[in-house]
Amino acid sequence: MPLLGERADWRRMAATLCGFLGTVVVLGFDPGGFHPAMLVAVGAAVLFAFSLIIGKKLAATERPVTIMFYFSVVTMVASAAPAALVWQTPNLDETMLLAVVGVFAAGRVYFDIRGYAAGEAGFVAPFGYFRIILVAAAGYLVFAEIPTANALIGAAMIIVSTLFIAQREARRGRAGAQM
């Protein structure tokens, strides 16, 4: 929010923090079980956040498809060398799965860009936590994985915090419309 010049009251910040902590609970963070490789996930989250900030700023002047094109080019260039080190040519089935993943990923990026262009990052960001819930549901439906107690508690924290923010913003929107 500071990088975008947005403001949030303490309630929205607390709810956002609650949603983030719900994510930590879902992942089962254990301070005693820290491994340096976990910093890769933190680094990826920071880079993802910066990509969303850049996308929001670009959305004011560029079309979502243009932003997606440049994002894809930068990502391809950045990942080419590491990918070349372990490259294995996919078979036909894997190619089809990659194509499906590509279509859904492109859709997600497109709607992320549209969402961040339309609303404040502090309002839109907590909805991203719902991805964890969708992944857990897919894990259950596709792989018959039973969610752990941590997953259920964390999901509840995410849902409550996101609904709280959405409800407050809806109330704020109604109050602003009545003025």
Secondary structure, DSSP 8 states (H G I E B T S, - for coil): -TTTT----HHHHHHHHHHHHHHHHHHT--GGG--TTHHHHHHHHHHHHHHHHHHHHHHTTS-HHHHHHHHHHHHHHHHHHHHHHH-----HHHHHHHHHHHHHHHHHHHHHHHHHHHS-HHHHGGGGGHHHHHHHHHHHHHH-----HHHHHHHHHHHHHHHHHHHHHHHHHHHHHH-
